[in-house]
């Protein structure tokens, strides 16, 4: 396909629930709680990273969008030609506004729509566009189980740049899934298939569907937990990320952790459960001693940072430093990546680039490997 009229749909509230530890951003109440926590919306900033790839072809592309923070603002700030085809019916904008934007942008003649959000926004695209119109997701949400997203905003920009250059890019139907946020906040993972979207696919720039099942043997996870617990240092504050592998570490200590949230551990005791980015920053500032992050990757996708653990904000990651990260994953999870790197998509491209490189991964008791960590660039 050849691209000249690019539709842009931004869900400006996508991802705000992540740093606040709210497991998602659906609903006005959730957005209000996140903003009360001091979370800064970052969807438009992530869109700007993608649009920066189009500047070299600025005279060859027109952005079709809704007004204000649903697309117009970031497109104009990026120096691109903009045609506003409508506006949100309410502020803050709603899912209905997102779906209407997609329909009206398509009707206005867009060749492709790039949308900024998470799985909820992907569902909006299915509802509005079906499976016969090309779309590409810029990952900005908390929940991104679907296969319609680029692995990072930079990768999305590369796909668009190749389309603008007239290069052959395949189109494939890719699965859209979403999670029940209510169940998610209660510690239960319940995903549902919602449909397919037609997505341009080039190289390794698109993420896979998240593996929802427990794909590893309990013994392998127990070995990892034993190795990590044996190495815990007194006086060190540990930020324990989401996941069954990290939860096993707390269970090894006889503690009841949070499967899908971030817990704070020090001297063998839980000092806080299911904390937000703001709470983590406060804990780091007040703790008189070293601090470490314990994190695992998402099965199938390989994301280490930026999927389901946005509580580890760029500010938190910079305060910790890359050397203070303990990565845990079973060999089954690693081999399931089929050679693809682990991924970091923190929302700060400079930090993502700085963190890229080989990183140690604990895969069992007295067993570790070096594995590449990438920001998604070639």
N, C-alpha and C positions, 0 to 999 in steps of 0.2 A: 504494500500500500504506500501511497505518497501522501505526505502531510503538508498542508498549507494553512488550514483553519483548525486551530487547536482549541477544543473546549476545555474549560477549567472550572471545576466545582470544588470549593474548599468548605469543609465542615470546620468552622473556626474553633469549635470547642473540642475537637477530637484530641484525645490523650490527656485532657486536664485531670481526669480522675486517677491517672497512674501515679504521679508524684505524691498525690494525697493518700495513696494506699486504698483507693476506693474500688479497685478491680475493674473499672470501666468508666465511661463518661455518659452513658445513656440517661436521659431525663434531666429536666431543669433543676430538680433538687440536687442531683449529683454535681452538676456544673456549679451551682451556687455554693455547695460545701467546699468544692475544690478551690474556687476563687476566694472563699473566706480563709482558706489555709494559706493564701498568698501565692497560689500556683499561677504562673504566667502562661497563657495559651501560646503554643508553639507551632500550630498547624501552618500558619502563614510563613513562618520562618523556614519550615521544611519545604514548603512550596517554592520559596525563593531559591533554595539550593538547586532544585530541579530546573527552574526556569533560567538559572544562570547559564546552563548549557546551551541555551538557544540564542544567546547574545550575538554569536558570530554569524547567525542567520536571521538577524532581526528584521531585515527587509523582506524576508520570505515567509513569515508566519504572522498570522493575526490570532489574537486570543479572544475567544467568545466566552463571556462569563456573566455572572450576576454582579450587582453592584456591591461596593463596600468590602467587608472582610470575607465575603464569600468568593472572592476571586479578583475583583477589580483592583483593589489596593495593591496587592502584591504584584500583579501583572504590570501595573503602571510603574511601580517602584523598580521593576526589573528592566524598564526601558523598552518594553514591547508594545506593538500596536494593539489597541484594546477596543473591542466592540461590546458594550453592555447591552444585554438582551432582556434584562429583567432585574428584579430585586426581591429580597426576602419580604414575606408578608408580616413578619413579626421580629422583634428583637428581644432576647437572642433568637437566632434562626433555629428552625426545627427540622426534623426529618422530612416533613411535608415540603418545606422550602428546598431541601436538597433534591428531592425527587422531581419537583417542578423545574428546578434549575436544569437538571439533566435532560428532561424532556424538551424544554424550550431551547436549550443550546443545540440539541440534536436537530430540532426543527429549523434552527437558524442556519444550518449548513455545515456544522462541524464535521471534520473528517474523523476525529477521535476525541474522546473525552478523557482527560486525566483528572482523577479525583484524589482529594487529600482527606484521609480519615482512617478508620479501622474497619472491623468486620461489620459493624452496624451501618456504616456508610456504604460498604460493598453491597449489603442487602438493599439499601436504597437504590443502588444502580441496577440491581436485578429487577426490582419492582418497576423502575422507570424505563429501562432500556431493553430488558430481556436478554437473550443470548445471541443477538444478531448484529450488534453494534460494537465496534472496538473501544475498549476502555483500558486504562492502566492506573493502578493504585499507587499513590505515594504514601508509604507507611507513616501514620501519625497517631494511630490509636493506641489503646492499651491492649486490646485483643486483636490479634492478626493471625488467625488460624487459616485464612483463605489463601488460595494460590494465585490471586489476581494482583498481588502487590510486588513491586520491585523490592529487592533486598535492602535498599536504602534510597533516600532522595537523590543521591548522586547517580546511582545506577538507573533510576527512572529517567534522569536527564540524559544519560548516555543512550538509552533506547530511543528517546525522542530525537536526539541529535542524529542518530543513524537514519531514522525515518525521514527527517528533513533533508538529509543528504541523498535520499532516493535509494538507499540500500535496501536489499531484499530482507524483510523481516517477516517471519512466519506469524500467522494468527492461529491460536489454539483456544478451544473452550477450556476454561479453568474453573475449578470448584470454588464455590462460596459457602463458607460455614460461619456460624455465629454461636456464641456461648450464652447460656442463660445467666445473666449477671446476678440475679437474685440467688440462684444456687451457687454461683461462683463465690459470692461474698460469704456463703455459709460453708465454704470449703469443698463443694462438690463440683466436678467438671462435667457439664452436660452440654455437648455440642450438637448442633443440628445442621443438616444439609439444607441449603436454601435454593440452590440453583447453579447455573453456569454463567460466566461472563466470557466474552470473546476478547482475548488479551494478546497484544503483540509480544512475541517471545524471541529473545536474542541471547545466545550464549548462556551465561550463568547469572543473568541480571534479575531473574524472577525467582521468588522464594517458593518452596514446596508447601504443600498442606502440612500443618502441624500433626505429628503423630499423637493421637489422643489417648491411646491405650498404654498400659504399663508393659513395656516391651522387654524389660530386663528381669533377670532372675533375682529373687530376694537375696540369695547368697552373695551375688556380686555387689549389690548395694550395701549389704552388711559389711563386706570387706572394706569398702570405701569408707563407711562410717567409722569402723574401727581404726583405720589408718589416720583419719582426720582427728578423731578424739584423742588418740595417743599423742598427737603433735600439738594440741592446744596449749598455749602459753598462759601462765598466770598474769593477771593484770591487763590482758589484752581484750579490747572490745571487739567482738565478732558480729558482723552484719550477715545474717544467714538468709540467703535469698529463697525465692519460691521453688517448689519442686519436691517430688517424692524422694530424690536422692539426698537433698539437703535436709529434708525432714527426718530422714533416717539417722542423721548425725545427732540431732536433738533427742530423738528417741533412744539412741545409744546411751545418752546421758540421763535417761529417765525423765525427760522433759516433754511436755505437750506443746509442740510448736505449731506454726501456721503453715498449712500445705501451700496456700496460694498467696501468702503475704511475706513480709520481711520481719524477722525477729532479731532482737538484740540479746547477745549472750556475753557474759563475763564471769570468769572464775566458776564455771560450771552451773551458773544460774541464769535463767531468763530474767532480764531486767525490763523488757518491754516486748509486747507481741503486736504483730500486724501494724507496723509503724509507717508513717508517711515520710516523704523526702525532708519535709521541714523538721520532723521529729528526729530524723537521722542526723541532720546538720547540727541540731542542738546537742545531741548526744556526743557527736564528735568534738564539738567546741568545748564541752564541759569535762570530757574524759581526760584524765591525767595519765596518759600511757599510750601505747601503740594501739592501732586499730587495723582490722583486716576484713576483707569481704570474702565470703564463701558463696560461690555461685555455680550453677550448672546450666548446661545448654538445653535448648528446646529440641526435643527429638524430631528428626526429619528436616527441620529448618536449619538448625545449627546456631541460632542466635544466642549469644551469651549475654549481651546487653541490649535492651531496647524492645523486648517483647515480654510483656507481663511483669516486668520488674523496673518500671520507670521511676520507682522510688529511688533507684540509684541514678540520680540526676547527674548532669555534667559537673555540677558543683560538688556533689558528694564524691564522684569519681576522682576529681582533681585533688580533693582534700585527702583521699586515701592514697592515691598513686598506684600505678600499674604493678609495682613490685609487691604490693600488699593485697594481692588477689589470689585466692585459692580456688582453682577450677576443679570440679569433680564431675566425672561422667563415666558410665560403664563403657567397656569396649564395644558392646552391642550398639550403643548410641553413637559412638564415634564411627564405627565401620558403616553404620547406616547412612552416614553423610556421603559415602562413596567418593571420598577424596576431596569433597568441597571443604573450604575452611570454616572454622567457627567465625561468627560475625559479631561486630560491634556497631551499633547504630544508636548512639546516645542522644542524638539531636544536636551535637556539637561536632561538625565535620573535622575541625582541627584536632580535637581530642581523639576522634575515631582514627585519624591517620597516625597520631602519635602512639596509640595503643596497638596498632597493627604490627604483626611479626609473630614469631613463635612463642607459645606460652605453654607452661607445664600444666598437664592435666593428670590428676590422680585418678587411676582407673581400677585400683584394687589395693589390697594390703601389701605394702612395700612394692607397689607397682605404679609407675607413672610413665607418661609419654610426653614428647614435645609435639605440639600440633599448631598449625598456622591459625592465626587470628587476623581477620581482614575487615576493612571498612567497606568492602564491596567493590572497590576499584579493581580494574585489571592490573 
